Amino acid sequence: MDAADSVAAFDPWSPGFVADPYPAYERLRATGRAHWYGPTRQWLVPHYEDVSALLRDRRLGRTYTHRFSHEEFGREAPDAAHEPFHTLNDHGLLDLEGADHTRIRRLVSKAFTPRTVENLAPTVRRLAAELVGGLVANGGGDLLATVAEPLPVAVIAEMLGIPRDAEERGRLRPWSADICGMFELNPSAETARRAVQASVEFSDYLRELIARRRRDPGDDLVSGLLAVTELTEQEMISTCVLLLNAGHEATVNTTVNGWWTLFRHGVRPDPDPGKLSTAVEELLRYDTPLQMFERWVLDDIELGGVVIPRGAEVALLFGSANRDPARFGPTAGALDLTRADNPHITFGAGIHYCLGAPLARLELTAVFGELLRQAPGLRLVAEPEWKPGYVIRGFKELLVEV
């Protein structure tokens, strides 16, 4: 097997690959540390040690515009028709670098202190119990639509102070899904159109919500951000959208993908809180919800004898890194719900490490715990179908019965 064959096995638009990318990752790891992938013009990085190091390497960045113009970096400016999406995305914490990133992260991190997350615990557990209770009362249903999605969206909505109006909250998940479509590889014109429309509608909604909170502040995050003079209104809007998008994707897909993994292996986690937390970490590692994270190369780097030049883009393969035997040993490809040494990189690393990781862990242990308690006989009704997206990888639905 040579490097060309291993790269050919990487096919993110193939349903078969999306369903099981792990054999292709194994080939990539076996044949090099950096692989050029022509269809997306990126360097694929499959090894844990490299992915972990590059996430922390300041020669790479989520953006390059804090240092270079598009022309200086050898890149074309984004399509002007996509401007609403890029305005929204480029002012968010995830895509900022330098002083702006430091400033906004310092402000937003106050919403995710251990005390804040612990104060949310009763609400998270109550919502999880109610949602699972509804699933049980109905004898089953779509775990994705009835439990996995509503829980984190409701929690973020509570944090932001979005009114408990079904119509208002019902728009959040579709907006998020359309915006996140732009993070897939080579998004289509229709995907871009939907992302732009969702960006406009979501931004307009948040401007109205911000105006309401200016007149009538509460104890929610939007009101708290309004009290901070260092944030522009666009930064506030972009921050709120990022909190919704990043604040539920990992939880939704880990819940659903995790139960699919449990069904396939015929196992259940121990409901003891400590052991359940360990099991959740393994589910986050074993089938990573975010398979790839991209970085721009701001200064030349060398990887395994390959010089990756400034202006290139690297694709850090989280799913591959989390199954790398060089870090996780000979059982890296196996599910071990008791795995103690488990430094997975599902939540990233470095300055862009996921701020909401403690909240995601709280939500996951709550929802898995409630399902184990209320629905010990939960079983799969039908084989699920994967969504076409590869980067944010999950099912269309997961039909279960109690």
FIGULUM-575474 format. One record per residue (C-alpha): z, y, x; residue in one letter. Coordinates in pm, whole numbers, m for minus. Layout:
+--------+--------+--------+------+
|      z |      y |      x | rest |
+--------+--------+--------+------+
|      Z |      Y |      X |    A |
...
+--------+--------+--------+------+
This chain:
+--------+--------+--------+------+
|      z |      y |      x | rest |
+--------+--------+--------+------+
|      0 |      0 |      0 |    M |
|    m97 |    340 |    142 |    D |
|    m10 |    696 |     44 |    A |
|   m332 |    745 |   m153 |    A |
|   m256 |    443 |   m371 |    D |
|     99 |    563 |   m433 |    S |
|    m19 |    910 |   m537 |    V |
|   m280 |    754 |   m767 |    A |
|      4 |    574 |   m946 |    A |
|    160 |    913 |  m1028 |    F |
|     m6 |   1003 |  m1359 |    D |
|    211 |   1235 |  m1570 |    P |
|    m42 |   1247 |  m1855 |    W |
|    m47 |    870 |  m1900 |    S |
|    173 |    735 |  m2184 |    P |
|    247 |    429 |  m1971 |    G |
|    366 |    641 |  m1682 |    F |
|    581 |    861 |  m1907 |    V |
|    740 |    549 |  m2056 |    A |
|    831 |    416 |  m1711 |    D |
|    764 |    638 |  m1408 |    P |
|   1006 |    451 |  m1183 |    Y |
|    765 |    197 |  m1024 |    P |
|    540 |    487 |   m921 |    A |
|    839 |    668 |   m771 |    Y |
|    922 |    358 |   m568 |    E |
|    571 |    361 |   m423 |    R |
|    595 |    729 |   m338 |    L |
|    926 |    681 |   m159 |    R |
|    784 |    387 |     38 |    A |
|    481 |    579 |    167 |    T |
|    609 |    920 |    271 |    G |
|    835 |   1218 |    221 |    R |
|    574 |   1463 |     91 |    A |
|    255 |   1377 |    m98 |    H |
|    m25 |   1619 |   m193 |    W |
|   m110 |   1588 |   m564 |    Y |
|   m446 |   1748 |   m640 |    G |
|   m438 |   1766 |  m1022 |    P |
|   m144 |   2010 |  m1018 |    T |
|   m189 |   2138 |   m660 |    R |
|    168 |   2050 |   m568 |    Q |
|    351 |   1857 |   m300 |    W |
|    549 |   1570 |   m453 |    L |
|    891 |   1515 |   m293 |    V |
|   1046 |   1179 |   m396 |    P |
|   1349 |   1119 |   m169 |    H |
|   1707 |   1207 |   m261 |    Y |
|   1797 |   1359 |     75 |    E |
|   1492 |   1586 |     74 |    D |
|   1523 |   1691 |   m290 |    V |
|   1892 |   1770 |   m246 |    S |
|   1829 |   1971 |     72 |    A |
|   1533 |   2165 |    m67 |    L |
|   1727 |   2267 |   m378 |    L |
|   1961 |   2450 |   m139 |    R |
|   1693 |   2577 |    103 |    D |
|   1640 |   2953 |     71 |    R |
|   1289 |   2916 |    215 |    R |
|   1201 |   2800 |   m136 |    L |
|   1243 |   2984 |   m463 |    G |
|   1194 |   2958 |   m835 |    R |
|    979 |   3268 |   m806 |    T |
|    810 |   3457 |   m523 |    Y |
|    768 |   3800 |   m682 |    T |
|   1096 |   3927 |   m532 |    H |
|    925 |   3905 |   m192 |    R |
|    549 |   3900 |   m244 |    F |
|    280 |   4028 |   m475 |    S |
|     55 |   3767 |   m635 |    H |
|   m222 |   3867 |   m395 |    E |
|      0 |   3844 |    m86 |    E |
|    113 |   3498 |   m196 |    F |
|   m240 |   3377 |   m256 |    G |
|   m188 |   3330 |   m629 |    R |
|   m356 |   3474 |   m936 |    E |
|   m154 |   3692 |  m1168 |    A |
|    m57 |   3519 |  m1497 |    P |
|   m294 |   3548 |  m1791 |    D |
|   m227 |   3883 |  m1961 |    A |
|   m233 |   3707 |  m2299 |    A |
|     78 |   3513 |  m2190 |    H |
|    277 |   3827 |  m2107 |    E |
|    547 |   3783 |  m2379 |    P |
|    635 |   3439 |  m2244 |    F |
|    647 |   3557 |  m1882 |    H |
|    852 |   3866 |  m1965 |    T |
|   1104 |   3645 |  m2143 |    L |
|   1105 |   3375 |  m1875 |    N |
|   1096 |   3597 |  m1566 |    D |
|   1411 |   3790 |  m1667 |    H |
|   1614 |   3474 |  m1719 |    G |
|   1867 |   3343 |  m1472 |    L |
|   1669 |   3026 |  m1399 |    L |
|   1367 |   3213 |  m1262 |    D |
|   1540 |   3499 |  m1084 |    L |
|   1610 |   3514 |   m712 |    E |
|   1793 |   3749 |   m480 |    G |
|   2026 |   4025 |   m594 |    A |
|   1922 |   4006 |   m961 |    D |
|   2008 |   3636 |   m976 |    H |
|   2345 |   3694 |   m811 |    T |
|   2429 |   3981 |  m1046 |    R |
|   2339 |   3802 |  m1370 |    I |
|   2485 |   3466 |  m1270 |    R |
|   2816 |   3636 |  m1188 |    R |
|   2825 |   3791 |  m1533 |    L |
|   2712 |   3487 |  m1732 |    V |
|   2932 |   3243 |  m1539 |    S |
|   3234 |   3395 |  m1713 |    K |
|   3117 |   3221 |  m2031 |    A |
|   3136 |   2880 |  m1861 |    F |
|   3473 |   2886 |  m1687 |    T |
|   3680 |   2566 |  m1717 |    P |
|   3913 |   2744 |  m1961 |    R |
|   3623 |   2861 |  m2180 |    T |
|   3472 |   2513 |  m2192 |    V |
|   3810 |   2359 |  m2267 |    E |
|   3858 |   2607 |  m2551 |    N |
|   3527 |   2487 |  m2695 |    L |
|   3638 |   2122 |  m2683 |    A |
|   3795 |   2109 |  m3034 |    P |
|   3481 |   2261 |  m3187 |    T |
|   3253 |   2022 |  m2997 |    V |
|   3459 |   1718 |  m3098 |    R |
|   3475 |   1829 |  m3461 |    R |
|   3100 |   1882 |  m3480 |    L |
|   3033 |   1547 |  m3311 |    A |
|   3265 |   1368 |  m3553 |    A |
|   3100 |   1535 |  m3855 |    E |
|   2745 |   1461 |  m3741 |    L |
|   2818 |   1099 |  m3656 |    V |
|   3009 |   1066 |  m3981 |    G |
|   2699 |   1178 |  m4169 |    G |
|   2485 |    923 |  m3986 |    L |
|   2734 |    647 |  m4072 |    V |
|   2757 |    754 |  m4436 |    A |
|   2379 |    722 |  m4465 |    N |
|   2379 |    381 |  m4302 |    G |
|   2177 |    514 |  m4009 |    G |
|   1870 |    731 |  m3956 |    G |
|   1705 |    921 |  m3673 |    D |
|   1970 |    966 |  m3405 |    L |
|   1764 |   1244 |  m3248 |    L |
|   1729 |   1463 |  m3557 |    A |
|   2068 |   1395 |  m3719 |    T |
|   2306 |   1391 |  m3420 |    V |
|   2154 |   1454 |  m3075 |    A |
|   1976 |   1781 |  m3158 |    E |
|   2216 |   1947 |  m3403 |    P |
|   2526 |   1918 |  m3181 |    L |
|   2427 |   2121 |  m2872 |    P |
|   2221 |   2368 |  m3076 |    V |
|   2521 |   2434 |  m3302 |    A |
|   2750 |   2478 |  m3000 |    V |
|   2519 |   2729 |  m2832 |    I |
|   2470 |   2909 |  m3166 |    A |
|   2849 |   2935 |  m3200 |    E |
|   2877 |   3074 |  m2848 |    M |
|   2605 |   3334 |  m2913 |    L |
|   2751 |   3428 |  m3249 |    G |
|   2440 |   3333 |  m3448 |    I |
|   2544 |   3327 |  m3815 |    P |
|   2602 |   2987 |  m3974 |    R |
|   2297 |   3033 |  m4188 |    D |
|   2079 |   2724 |  m4212 |    A |
|   1757 |   2928 |  m4201 |    E |
|   1860 |   3132 |  m3898 |    E |
|   1987 |   2835 |  m3697 |    R |
|   1702 |   2615 |  m3815 |    G |
|   1452 |   2824 |  m3621 |    R |
|   1628 |   2785 |  m3286 |    L |
|   1517 |   2434 |  m3197 |    R |
|   1146 |   2484 |  m3285 |    P |
|   1139 |   2809 |  m3087 |    W |
|   1299 |   2635 |  m2791 |    S |
|   1062 |   2337 |  m2806 |    A |
|    756 |   2565 |  m2811 |    D |
|    881 |   2777 |  m2520 |    I |
|    973 |   2471 |  m2312 |    C |
|    620 |   2338 |  m2358 |    G |
|    512 |   2583 |  m2087 |    M |
|    725 |   2399 |  m1831 |    F |
|    506 |   2090 |  m1856 |    E |
|    231 |   2029 |  m1601 |    L |
|    m96 |   2216 |  m1668 |    N |
|     m5 |   2324 |  m2024 |    P |
|   m297 |   2352 |  m2267 |    S |
|   m422 |   2673 |  m2428 |    A |
|   m259 |   2569 |  m2758 |    E |
|     72 |   2504 |  m2583 |    T |
|     55 |   2849 |  m2428 |    A |
|    m30 |   3010 |  m2762 |    R |
|    269 |   2847 |  m2929 |    R |
|    498 |   2946 |  m2641 |    A |
|    385 |   3307 |  m2661 |    V |
|    437 |   3318 |  m3038 |    Q |
|    782 |   3162 |  m3008 |    A |
|    871 |   3407 |  m2729 |    S |
|    779 |   3703 |  m2948 |    V |
|    962 |   3571 |  m3256 |    E |
|   1275 |   3464 |  m3069 |    F |
|   1291 |   3795 |  m2877 |    S |
|   1252 |   3995 |  m3198 |    D |
|   1527 |   3790 |  m3363 |    Y |
|   1765 |   3848 |  m3071 |    L |
|   1695 |   4222 |  m3070 |    R |
|   1803 |   4229 |  m3435 |    E |
|   2113 |   4022 |  m3354 |    L |
|   2201 |   4253 |  m3063 |    I |
|   2164 |   4555 |  m3293 |    A |
|   2402 |   4390 |  m3543 |    R |
|   2657 |   4324 |  m3269 |    R |
|   2633 |   4683 |  m3145 |    R |
|   2740 |   4794 |  m3494 |    R |
|   2991 |   4517 |  m3549 |    D |
|   3110 |   4343 |  m3229 |    P |
|   3276 |   4002 |  m3245 |    G |
|   3427 |   3758 |  m2997 |    D |
|   3093 |   3589 |  m2926 |    D |
|   2889 |   3589 |  m2605 |    L |
|   2634 |   3846 |  m2727 |    V |
|   2914 |   4092 |  m2799 |    S |
|   3061 |   4017 |  m2458 |    G |
|   2730 |   4081 |  m2285 |    L |
|   2692 |   4409 |  m2472 |    L |
|   3016 |   4526 |  m2312 |    A |
|   2856 |   4480 |  m1969 |    V |
|   2661 |   4788 |  m1867 |    T |
|   2492 |   4607 |  m1577 |    E |
|   2259 |   4413 |  m1809 |    L |
|   1939 |   4550 |  m1960 |    T |
|   1850 |   4447 |  m2313 |    E |
|   1565 |   4229 |  m2182 |    Q |
|   1803 |   4053 |  m1945 |    E |
|   2038 |   3988 |  m2236 |    M |
|   1756 |   3846 |  m2448 |    I |
|   1626 |   3626 |  m2166 |    S |
|   1978 |   3505 |  m2089 |    T |
|   2042 |   3405 |  m2451 |    C |
|   1711 |   3218 |  m2472 |    V |
|   1782 |   3037 |  m2145 |    L |
|   2127 |   2936 |  m2267 |    L |
|   1973 |   2777 |  m2575 |    L |
|   1683 |   2610 |  m2393 |    N |
|   1876 |   2483 |  m2092 |    A |
|   2193 |   2434 |  m2294 |    G |
|   2062 |   2158 |  m2514 |    H |
|   1760 |   1985 |  m2357 |    E |
|   1966 |   1773 |  m2117 |    A |
|   2220 |   1685 |  m2384 |    T |
|   1960 |   1591 |  m2646 |    V |
|   1754 |   1370 |  m2418 |    N |
|   2051 |   1212 |  m2241 |    T |
|   2199 |   1118 |  m2578 |    T |
|   1879 |    959 |  m2707 |    V |
|   1745 |    818 |  m2380 |    N |
|   2097 |    697 |  m2303 |    G |
|   2128 |    499 |  m2625 |    W |
|   1781 |    356 |  m2571 |    W |
|   1900 |    241 |  m2227 |    T |
|   2213 |     85 |  m2378 |    L |
|   2011 |    m96 |  m2645 |    F |
|   1767 |   m234 |  m2386 |    R |
|   2047 |   m359 |  m2162 |    H |
|   2261 |   m490 |  m2445 |    G |
|   2572 |   m309 |  m2319 |    V |
|   2818 |    m48 |  m2444 |    R |
|   3039 |    190 |  m2246 |    P |
|   3414 |    145 |  m2250 |    D |
|   3541 |    412 |  m2496 |    P |
|   3839 |    492 |  m2274 |    D |
|   3788 |    865 |  m2190 |    P |
|   3790 |    821 |  m1813 |    G |
|   3560 |    521 |  m1819 |    K |
|   3333 |    687 |  m2075 |    L |
|   3290 |    989 |  m1848 |    S |
|   3187 |    757 |  m1565 |    T |
|   2937 |    586 |  m1794 |    A |
|   2787 |    921 |  m1902 |    V |
|   2732 |   1016 |  m1537 |    E |
|   2545 |    689 |  m1487 |    E |
|   2326 |    749 |  m1792 |    L |
|   2246 |   1096 |  m1656 |    L |
|   2141 |    937 |  m1327 |    R |
|   1967 |    626 |  m1449 |    Y |
|   1715 |    794 |  m1682 |    D |
|   1709 |   1159 |  m1584 |    T |
|   1623 |   1395 |  m1875 |    P |
|   1452 |   1651 |  m1647 |    L |
|   1220 |   1449 |  m1424 |    Q |
|   1082 |   1728 |  m1208 |    M |
|   1187 |   2071 |  m1086 |    F |
|    939 |   2303 |   m917 |    E |
|    986 |   2545 |   m627 |    R |
|    758 |   2793 |   m450 |    W |
|    744 |   2777 |    m70 |    V |
|    836 |   3125 |     56 |    L |
|    825 |   3034 |    427 |    D |
|    660 |   2734 |    592 |    D |
|    865 |   2415 |    583 |    I |
|    817 |   2081 |    757 |    E |
|    887 |   1752 |    584 |    L |
|    830 |   1416 |    749 |    G |
|    576 |   1558 |    993 |    G |
|    390 |   1746 |    717 |    V |
|    387 |   2127 |    731 |    V |
|    396 |   2270 |    378 |    I |
|    275 |   2631 |    404 |    P |
|    395 |   2946 |    241 |    R |
|    228 |   2988 |    m96 |    G |
|    239 |   2617 |   m179 |    A |
|    442 |   2465 |   m461 |    E |
|    666 |   2161 |   m432 |    V |
|    756 |   1927 |   m717 |    A |
|   1106 |   1792 |   m659 |    L |
|   1116 |   1455 |   m835 |    L |
|   1467 |   1431 |   m979 |    F |
|   1395 |   1100 |  m1149 |    G |
|   1289 |    946 |   m819 |    S |
|   1576 |   1096 |   m619 |    A |
|   1830 |    959 |   m865 |    N |
|   1697 |    605 |   m808 |    R |
|   1668 |    630 |   m428 |    D |
|   1827 |    325 |   m259 |    P |
|   1881 |    535 |     54 |    A |
|   2154 |    718 |   m138 |    R |
|   2257 |    484 |   m419 |    F |
|   2224 |    154 |   m234 |    G |
|   2053 |   m170 |   m334 |    P |
|   2162 |   m128 |   m698 |    T |
|   1991 |    212 |   m733 |    A |
|   1744 |     70 |   m985 |    G |
|   2013 |   m102 |  m1190 |    A |
|   2233 |     37 |  m1466 |    L |
|   2600 |     28 |  m1367 |    D |
|   2825 |    201 |  m1619 |    L |
|   3118 |    173 |  m1377 |    T |
|   2937 |    334 |  m1080 |    R |
|   3199 |    542 |   m903 |    A |
|   2997 |    694 |   m616 |    D |
|   2741 |    881 |   m822 |    N |
|   2634 |   1222 |   m684 |    P |
|   2321 |   1246 |   m901 |    H |
|   2126 |   1570 |   m899 |    I |
|   2044 |   1580 |  m1269 |    T |
|   2200 |   1926 |  m1298 |    F |
|   2034 |   2055 |   m980 |    G |
|   2205 |   2199 |   m672 |    A |
|   2237 |   2523 |   m482 |    G |
|   2234 |   2866 |   m643 |    I |
|   2045 |   2734 |   m948 |    H |
|   2293 |   2457 |  m1021 |    Y |
|   2324 |   2430 |  m1400 |    C |
|   2595 |   2665 |  m1525 |    L |
|   2627 |   2465 |  m1845 |    G |
|   2690 |   2128 |  m1677 |    A |
|   3060 |   2116 |  m1780 |    P |
|   2964 |   2194 |  m2141 |    L |
|   2689 |   1930 |  m2139 |    A |
|   2936 |   1671 |  m2011 |    R |
|   3183 |   1767 |  m2283 |    L |
|   2915 |   1730 |  m2552 |    E |
|   2791 |   1398 |  m2417 |    L |
|   3133 |   1237 |  m2392 |    T |
|   3215 |   1365 |  m2742 |    A |
|   2900 |   1229 |  m2906 |    V |
|   2902 |    896 |  m2722 |    F |
|   3272 |    858 |  m2799 |    G |
|   3223 |    924 |  m3170 |    E |
|   2930 |    683 |  m3194 |    L |
|   3131 |    411 |  m3023 |    L |
|   3427 |    476 |  m3251 |    R |
|   3254 |    525 |  m3586 |    Q |
|   2948 |    304 |  m3537 |    A |
|   3043 |     15 |  m3309 |    P |
|   2763 |   m196 |  m3456 |    G |
|   2491 |     65 |  m3404 |    L |
|   2155 |   m100 |  m3346 |    R |
|   1792 |     m6 |  m3299 |    L |
|   1559 |    m28 |  m3600 |    V |
|   1220 |     32 |  m3436 |    A |
|   1074 |     73 |  m3088 |    E |
|   1066 |    450 |  m3020 |    P |
|    762 |    648 |  m2909 |    E |
|    781 |    882 |  m2612 |    W |
|    678 |   1245 |  m2647 |    K |
|    372 |   1328 |  m2434 |    P |
|    568 |   1561 |  m2204 |    G |
|    672 |   1428 |  m1864 |    Y |
|    883 |   1706 |  m1711 |    V |
|   1129 |   1720 |  m2003 |    I |
|   1109 |   1355 |  m2098 |    R |
|   1234 |   1220 |  m2430 |    G |
|   1152 |   1038 |  m2752 |    F |
|    998 |   1167 |  m3073 |    K |
|   1274 |    989 |  m3268 |    E |
|   1524 |    705 |  m3233 |    L |
|   1573 |    515 |  m3556 |    L |
|   1905 |    331 |  m3579 |    V |
|   2119 |    165 |  m3841 |    E |
|   2490 |    107 |  m3869 |    V |
+--------+--------+--------+------+
